[in-house]
Amino acid sequence: MTEKEIVSIAQDAYVYGYPLILMEITKNVITNVEIPEEGFGPINQFSHMRKFPDHTLTEVVKPNCDTYYSIAWLDLKQEPLILSIPNTNGRYYLLPMLDAWTNVFTSPGKRTTGTESNNFLIAGPLWTGNIPEGMKQIKAPTNMVWILGRTQTNSPEDGATIVKSIQDGYKLTPLSQWGTTYSPPKGRVDQNLSKTPPVFQVKEMKIDNFFNLLNKLMLENPPSKADTPIINRIKKVGVTPGGTFNLNAFDETTKGALLTIPTKVHDAFNKSRTEASVGSLENGWSVLRKGIGKYGTDYQSRAFVAYIGLGANLPEDAIYPMAVMDSNGKPFNGKNKYVIHFEKGKLPPANAFWSITIYNSKDFLVENPINRFAIGDRDNLKFNDDGSLDICIQHENPGLQKESNWLPAPDNVFSLVLRIYWPKEQMLDGTWKIPPIVKIE
């Protein structure tokens, strides 16, 4: 093969494997504790966020400020786990499960399974056995599973009472312990594990370390049958389940080109994010109504979504239009003032609820004097006399009259995400359009 062919195949391999690597690094960071604590928890145990995230959270990009998270990383190699869900009494929740490749393969919740109490047997791809009576089996495509649960939370007071009770009812029990009084063991802590945010850890990995970890992980979490063509392609450069990638097998020129792949791919990710080139562009908003959560063989989209928003939901559960530019096509900057105007009766169409969250240039929440990171239909918004709604987005406080509708921005580049939970059909089919973000003088 020529140098060009080798580098092209290796770059495809990098994009293909990026979500699996990011999942592994994220899992390692989040499970590196003895006992569950605010979003961190040992393997096969739930950890719960008991408060809304703020600007100090850097483990996950683009966190939401609408729900309390209930997070669990599962390892199904040894045996299945039983997921118990309490009766939420009509409250919206969802417990989407991602496989090791970031595909959402099931999503128990109000939309799909209702709000009555339930038990599910979660089994790995190779498990065969008897399912306890009255229990539904969830067959996981990989042994690594991430449950990224969300429970509707209307205020800190609501979170401390009703939501806490619901979260405490989310349980994971090994099948062999079902019917006993099970107490989860303490987790093992690796003091040498990096605390650098996972997205940056992956970006800084040398290409040979990346590929050899990928080879190991593909053995534990086999690619799907649909991936056969790319698996046959990338094995030509030593990227294959259980294999060894040897950087020194290539000449110096090719080796040098291979070492630049992580930077090239991340530069392309950042360019796509800046241009909001994912999905269709509508009034400055990048809207993806399909192809998210389940990616098939669209490896580019899968990797990009993992990079900008690991743990994204299925569109049927939530849609996340993203904006990085105003109505004139200019990038957002907190040195300017902006407004989004919703006509009367034309608020975001949600069966559950909606919000707009603001993020800095690194996709983390923005520190601000009123500790408001998102704004939406559960806030005390002030409507105009004609029933329309204006939300102002700027760095400086707009004054007492407008503060209730103010989403504080950083004093430099930022982006916005509109979250519509359990979107109505007019959102899913594109009938409803999001208004543009307009710069005002």
C-alpha positions as CSV (number, residue, x, y, z in Angstrom):
1,M,0.0,0.0,0.0
2,T,1.1,3.6,-0.6
3,E,1.5,6.0,2.2
4,K,-1.7,7.8,1.2
5,E,-3.7,4.5,1.3
6,I,-2.3,3.6,4.7
7,V,-3.1,7.0,6.2
8,S,-6.6,7.0,4.7
9,I,-7.3,3.6,6.2
10,A,-5.9,4.5,9.6
11,Q,-7.9,7.7,9.7
12,D,-11.1,5.7,8.9
13,A,-10.1,3.4,11.8
14,Y,-9.6,6.3,14.1
15,V,-13.1,7.7,13.4
16,Y,-14.6,4.3,13.6
17,G,-13.1,3.5,17.0
18,Y,-13.3,6.9,18.5
19,P,-16.7,6.4,20.3
20,L,-15.5,3.0,21.8
21,I,-12.3,4.6,23.1
22,L,-14.2,7.6,24.6
23,M,-16.7,5.3,26.3
24,E,-13.9,3.3,27.9
25,I,-12.0,6.4,29.2
26,T,-15.3,7.9,30.4
27,K,-16.2,4.7,32.2
28,N,-12.8,4.5,33.9
29,V,-13.0,8.1,35.2
30,I,-16.6,7.8,36.4
31,T,-16.2,4.4,38.1
32,N,-12.9,5.1,39.9
33,V,-14.5,5.5,43.3
34,E,-15.2,3.3,46.3
35,I,-18.8,4.3,46.8
36,P,-21.4,6.2,44.7
37,E,-21.1,10.0,44.9
38,E,-22.7,12.7,42.8
39,G,-22.5,11.1,39.3
40,F,-19.5,8.8,40.1
41,G,-20.0,5.2,41.1
42,P,-18.4,1.8,41.1
43,I,-19.1,-0.6,38.2
44,N,-22.7,-2.1,38.3
45,Q,-23.9,0.5,40.7
46,F,-26.1,3.6,40.3
47,S,-24.8,7.0,41.2
48,H,-27.2,9.9,41.3
49,M,-26.8,13.6,40.7
50,R,-28.7,15.2,43.6
51,K,-28.3,18.7,42.2
52,F,-28.1,20.4,38.8
53,P,-24.7,20.5,37.2
54,D,-22.8,23.8,37.1
55,H,-19.7,25.2,35.4
56,T,-17.4,23.0,37.5
57,L,-18.6,19.8,35.8
58,T,-16.0,18.8,33.1
59,E,-16.3,15.0,32.9
60,V,-19.2,15.1,30.4
61,V,-19.6,17.7,27.6
62,K,-22.9,19.5,27.2
63,P,-24.6,18.4,30.4
64,N,-28.3,19.1,30.8
65,C,-29.9,21.3,33.5
66,D,-33.4,19.9,33.2
67,T,-33.1,16.5,34.9
68,Y,-31.2,14.8,37.6
69,Y,-28.9,12.2,36.2
70,S,-28.8,8.6,37.4
71,I,-25.7,6.9,36.0
72,A,-24.5,3.4,35.9
73,W,-21.8,1.6,34.0
74,L,-22.4,-2.1,33.6
75,D,-20.1,-5.0,33.0
76,L,-22.1,-8.0,31.8
77,K,-19.2,-10.4,31.3
78,Q,-19.9,-12.4,34.4
79,E,-23.7,-12.4,34.6
80,P,-26.8,-10.4,33.9
81,L,-28.1,-7.6,36.1
82,I,-31.7,-6.9,37.1
83,L,-32.8,-3.3,36.7
84,S,-35.6,-2.3,39.1
85,I,-37.6,0.8,38.4
86,P,-40.1,2.3,40.9
87,N,-43.5,3.8,40.1
88,T,-42.8,7.4,39.2
89,N,-46.5,8.3,39.4
90,G,-46.7,9.9,36.0
91,R,-43.4,11.7,36.2
92,Y,-41.3,11.8,33.1
93,Y,-38.1,9.8,33.2
94,L,-36.0,7.8,30.8
95,L,-33.2,5.2,31.4
96,P,-31.6,4.9,27.9
97,M,-28.9,2.3,27.6
98,L,-25.9,2.8,25.3
99,D,-23.7,0.0,24.1
100,A,-20.0,0.3,23.9
101,W,-20.2,2.0,20.5
102,T,-22.7,4.7,21.8
103,N,-25.8,3.2,20.1
104,V,-28.9,3.5,22.3
105,F,-30.3,0.0,22.1
106,T,-33.2,0.4,24.4
107,S,-34.8,3.3,26.4
108,P,-37.2,2.4,29.3
109,G,-39.1,5.4,30.4
110,K,-42.5,7.2,30.4
111,R,-42.6,7.3,26.6
112,T,-41.9,3.6,26.1
113,T,-42.7,1.5,29.2
114,G,-44.9,3.9,31.2
115,T,-44.4,5.0,34.8
116,E,-45.5,1.8,36.7
117,S,-42.8,-0.1,38.6
118,N,-40.9,-2.6,36.6
119,N,-38.0,-5.1,36.6
120,F,-35.8,-5.8,33.5
121,L,-33.1,-8.5,33.1
122,I,-30.1,-6.9,31.3
123,A,-28.0,-9.7,29.7
124,G,-24.8,-9.5,27.6
125,P,-24.6,-10.7,24.0
126,L,-23.4,-14.3,24.8
127,W,-25.6,-15.0,27.9
128,T,-28.0,-17.9,27.8
129,G,-30.1,-18.8,30.8
130,N,-33.5,-18.7,32.5
131,I,-35.3,-15.4,32.9
132,P,-37.1,-14.9,36.2
133,E,-40.9,-15.2,35.8
134,G,-42.7,-12.0,34.9
135,M,-39.4,-10.2,34.0
136,K,-38.6,-8.8,30.5
137,Q,-35.1,-9.5,29.1
138,I,-33.1,-6.7,27.6
139,K,-30.4,-8.2,25.4
140,A,-27.3,-5.9,25.3
141,P,-25.2,-5.9,22.1
142,T,-22.0,-5.5,24.1
143,N,-20.8,-6.3,27.6
144,M,-20.1,-2.7,28.3
145,V,-23.3,-0.7,28.9
146,W,-23.9,2.8,30.0
147,I,-27.2,3.7,31.6
148,L,-27.6,7.5,31.4
149,G,-30.8,8.0,33.2
150,R,-32.7,11.3,33.6
151,T,-35.6,12.1,35.8
152,Q,-37.6,15.3,35.3
153,T,-36.7,17.8,38.0
154,N,-38.6,21.1,38.3
155,S,-36.6,22.8,41.0
156,P,-34.0,22.1,43.7
157,E,-36.8,21.6,46.2
158,D,-38.5,19.1,43.9
159,G,-35.2,17.3,43.4
160,A,-34.5,17.0,47.2
161,T,-37.9,15.3,47.8
162,I,-39.8,13.6,45.0
163,V,-36.9,13.1,42.6
164,K,-34.6,11.8,45.3
165,S,-37.2,9.2,46.3
166,I,-37.5,8.0,42.6
167,Q,-33.8,7.9,42.2
168,D,-33.4,5.8,45.3
169,G,-35.8,3.3,43.7
170,Y,-33.5,2.7,40.7
171,K,-31.7,-0.5,41.6
172,L,-29.2,-2.9,40.0
173,T,-29.0,-6.5,41.3
174,P,-26.8,-9.3,39.9
175,L,-29.0,-12.2,38.8
176,S,-27.3,-14.6,41.3
177,Q,-28.3,-12.2,44.1
178,W,-31.9,-11.7,43.1
179,G,-34.3,-12.4,45.9
180,T,-31.6,-11.7,48.6
181,T,-30.8,-8.6,50.6
182,Y,-28.0,-7.4,48.2
183,S,-25.4,-4.9,49.3
184,P,-23.1,-3.8,46.4
185,P,-19.3,-4.1,47.2
186,K,-17.0,-1.1,47.4
187,G,-15.2,-0.2,44.2
188,R,-11.5,-0.3,43.5
189,V,-9.7,3.0,43.2
190,D,-6.7,3.5,40.9
191,Q,-4.8,6.5,42.3
192,N,-2.8,6.8,39.1
193,L,-5.8,7.2,36.8
194,S,-5.9,10.6,35.1
195,K,-8.5,13.1,36.2
196,T,-8.2,15.0,32.9
197,P,-11.7,15.2,31.1
198,P,-12.1,12.1,28.9
199,V,-12.4,14.0,25.6
200,F,-9.0,15.6,26.2
201,Q,-7.5,12.3,27.3
202,V,-8.5,10.7,24.0
203,K,-7.3,13.7,22.0
204,E,-3.9,13.4,23.7
205,M,-3.5,9.7,23.1
206,K,-0.7,8.6,20.7
207,I,-2.1,6.8,17.7
208,D,-0.4,3.5,18.6
209,N,-1.9,3.6,22.1
210,F,-5.3,4.4,20.7
211,F,-5.3,1.6,18.2
212,N,-4.0,-1.0,20.6
213,L,-6.6,-0.1,23.2
214,L,-9.2,-0.3,20.4
215,N,-8.0,-3.8,19.4
216,K,-8.4,-4.9,23.0
217,L,-11.8,-3.3,23.4
218,M,-13.1,-4.7,20.1
219,L,-12.4,-8.2,21.5
220,E,-14.5,-7.5,24.6
221,N,-17.2,-5.6,22.7
222,P,-17.4,-7.2,19.2
223,P,-18.3,-5.0,16.2
224,S,-21.7,-5.6,14.6
225,K,-22.1,-7.7,11.5
226,A,-22.9,-4.5,9.6
227,D,-19.3,-3.4,10.4
228,T,-17.7,-6.3,8.5
229,P,-16.6,-4.1,5.5
230,I,-14.8,-1.6,7.6
231,I,-13.3,-4.3,9.9
232,N,-11.9,-5.9,6.8
233,R,-10.5,-2.6,5.6
234,I,-8.8,-1.4,8.8
235,K,-7.2,-4.8,9.6
236,K,-4.8,-4.0,6.7
237,V,-3.0,-1.6,9.0
238,G,-3.1,-3.8,12.1
239,V,-6.4,-2.6,13.6
240,T,-8.4,-5.7,14.4
241,P,-10.0,-7.3,17.4
242,G,-7.3,-8.8,19.6
243,G,-4.5,-7.7,17.2
244,T,-1.5,-5.5,17.7
245,F,-0.9,-2.3,15.9
246,N,2.9,-1.7,15.4
247,L,3.8,1.9,14.5
248,N,7.4,0.9,13.8
249,A,6.2,-1.4,11.0
250,F,5.9,1.7,8.8
251,D,8.6,3.9,7.3
252,E,9.4,7.2,8.9
253,T,7.4,9.3,6.5
254,T,4.3,7.2,6.9
255,K,4.8,7.0,10.7
256,G,5.0,10.8,10.8
257,A,1.7,11.1,8.9
258,L,0.0,8.5,11.1
259,L,1.0,10.5,14.2
260,T,-0.9,13.5,12.9
261,I,-4.3,11.7,12.6
262,P,-5.6,12.5,16.1
263,T,-5.1,16.2,15.5
264,K,-6.6,16.1,12.0
265,V,-9.7,14.3,13.1
266,H,-10.2,16.6,16.1
267,D,-9.7,19.7,13.9
268,A,-12.4,18.3,11.6
269,F,-14.7,17.8,14.6
270,N,-14.1,21.4,15.7
271,K,-14.7,22.7,12.2
272,S,-18.0,20.8,12.0
273,R,-19.1,22.2,15.4
274,T,-18.2,25.7,14.4
275,E,-20.1,25.5,11.1
276,A,-23.0,23.6,12.8
277,S,-22.8,21.2,9.9
278,V,-24.5,18.3,11.6
279,G,-28.2,17.8,10.5
280,S,-30.1,20.5,8.5
281,L,-29.5,24.2,9.1
282,E,-32.7,26.0,10.0
283,N,-32.7,29.7,11.0
284,G,-29.1,29.2,12.2
285,W,-30.0,26.1,14.2
286,S,-28.5,22.7,13.3
287,V,-31.3,20.2,13.7
288,L,-30.9,16.5,13.6
289,R,-34.3,14.7,13.6
290,K,-33.0,11.2,12.7
291,G,-29.8,9.2,12.7
292,I,-28.8,10.1,16.3
293,G,-28.6,7.5,19.1
294,K,-28.7,4.7,16.4
295,Y,-26.0,5.3,13.8
296,G,-25.8,2.2,11.7
297,T,-22.7,2.5,9.6
298,D,-22.5,6.3,9.7
299,Y,-19.3,6.3,11.6
300,Q,-18.5,9.9,11.0
301,S,-21.8,11.1,12.6
302,R,-21.4,8.6,15.5
303,A,-17.9,9.9,16.3
304,F,-18.9,13.5,16.0
305,V,-21.9,13.1,18.2
306,A,-19.8,11.3,20.8
307,Y,-17.3,14.2,20.7
308,I,-19.8,17.0,21.1
309,G,-22.4,15.2,23.3
310,L,-21.6,11.8,24.5
311,G,-24.7,10.0,25.7
312,A,-27.2,11.7,23.2
313,N,-30.7,10.4,23.3
314,L,-32.9,9.0,20.6
315,P,-34.8,11.8,18.8
316,E,-38.1,10.2,20.0
317,D,-37.0,10.8,23.6
318,A,-35.3,14.2,23.1
319,I,-34.1,16.5,20.3
320,Y,-31.1,18.8,20.8
321,P,-30.9,21.4,18.1
322,M,-27.7,23.3,18.4
323,A,-26.8,26.9,17.4
324,V,-23.4,28.6,17.1
325,M,-24.4,31.5,14.9
326,D,-26.9,34.4,14.8
327,S,-29.5,35.1,12.0
328,N,-26.7,36.9,10.0
329,G,-24.5,33.8,10.1
330,K,-22.0,35.3,12.5
331,P,-20.6,33.2,15.4
332,F,-22.1,34.0,18.8
333,N,-20.0,36.2,21.0
334,G,-20.9,37.4,24.5
335,K,-19.7,40.9,23.7
336,N,-22.9,41.2,21.7
337,K,-26.6,41.0,22.8
338,Y,-29.1,38.6,21.3
339,V,-32.8,37.7,21.5
340,I,-34.9,34.7,20.5
341,H,-38.5,35.5,19.9
342,F,-41.3,32.9,20.1
343,E,-44.7,34.0,18.7
344,K,-47.8,33.3,20.8
345,G,-48.7,29.6,20.8
346,K,-45.5,28.7,19.0
347,L,-43.3,27.6,21.9
348,P,-41.1,24.5,21.4
349,P,-43.6,21.5,21.0
350,A,-42.8,19.1,23.8
351,N,-44.9,16.3,25.4
352,A,-42.7,16.7,28.4
353,F,-40.8,20.0,28.6
354,W,-38.1,22.2,26.9
355,S,-35.1,24.4,27.7
356,I,-32.3,26.3,26.2
357,T,-28.8,25.8,27.7
358,I,-25.7,27.8,27.0
359,Y,-22.1,26.5,26.8
360,N,-18.7,27.9,26.5
361,S,-16.1,27.2,23.7
362,K,-15.3,23.9,25.4
363,D,-18.9,22.7,25.6
364,F,-19.1,23.2,29.4
365,L,-21.5,25.3,31.4
366,V,-20.9,29.0,31.8
367,E,-20.1,30.6,35.2
368,N,-22.4,33.6,35.8
369,P,-23.6,35.8,38.7
370,I,-27.1,34.3,39.0
371,N,-26.1,30.7,38.6
372,R,-28.5,30.2,35.6
373,F,-27.2,27.8,33.0
374,A,-30.4,27.1,31.2
375,I,-33.9,28.6,30.7
376,G,-37.1,27.0,29.8
377,D,-40.8,26.4,30.3
378,R,-40.5,25.5,34.0
379,D,-38.9,28.9,34.8
380,N,-40.9,31.9,35.8
381,L,-40.8,33.6,32.4
382,K,-42.4,36.9,31.6
383,F,-44.5,36.9,28.4
384,N,-45.1,40.0,26.3
385,D,-48.6,41.6,26.2
386,D,-49.4,39.9,23.0
387,G,-48.6,36.4,24.5
388,S,-45.2,36.1,22.7
389,L,-42.0,35.4,24.5
390,D,-38.5,37.0,24.3
391,I,-35.4,35.4,25.8
392,C,-32.4,37.6,26.0
393,I,-28.9,36.1,25.7
394,Q,-26.0,38.3,26.7
395,H,-23.1,38.7,29.1
396,E,-24.3,41.8,31.0
397,N,-27.4,41.7,33.2
398,P,-30.3,43.2,31.1
399,G,-31.9,44.8,34.2
400,L,-34.7,43.9,36.6
401,Q,-37.4,44.0,34.0
402,K,-35.7,41.4,31.8
403,E,-33.7,39.4,34.3
404,S,-36.4,36.6,34.5
405,N,-35.9,36.0,30.8
406,W,-32.1,36.3,30.8
407,L,-29.7,33.5,29.8
408,P,-26.2,34.7,30.9
409,A,-23.5,34.3,28.3
410,P,-19.7,34.3,28.6
411,D,-17.8,37.4,27.4
412,N,-16.6,35.4,24.4
413,V,-17.6,32.6,22.1
414,F,-20.5,30.4,23.1
415,S,-23.1,27.9,21.7
416,L,-26.7,27.1,22.5
417,V,-28.7,23.8,22.7
418,L,-32.5,23.7,22.7
419,R,-33.6,20.6,24.4
420,I,-37.1,19.3,23.6
421,Y,-38.0,16.3,25.7
422,W,-40.4,13.8,24.2
423,P,-40.9,16.0,21.2
424,K,-44.3,16.3,19.5
425,E,-44.8,15.1,15.9
426,Q,-44.5,18.7,14.5
427,M,-41.0,18.8,15.9
428,L,-40.0,15.4,14.6
429,D,-41.4,15.9,11.1
430,G,-40.0,19.5,10.7
431,T,-43.4,21.3,10.6
432,W,-42.4,23.5,13.5
433,K,-39.3,25.7,13.0
434,I,-37.1,27.2,15.7
435,P,-36.9,31.0,15.5
436,P,-33.5,32.5,14.7
437,I,-31.2,34.1,17.3
438,V,-31.1,37.8,16.4
439,K,-28.3,40.2,17.3
440,I,-29.7,43.4,18.8
441,E,-27.9,46.8,19.1
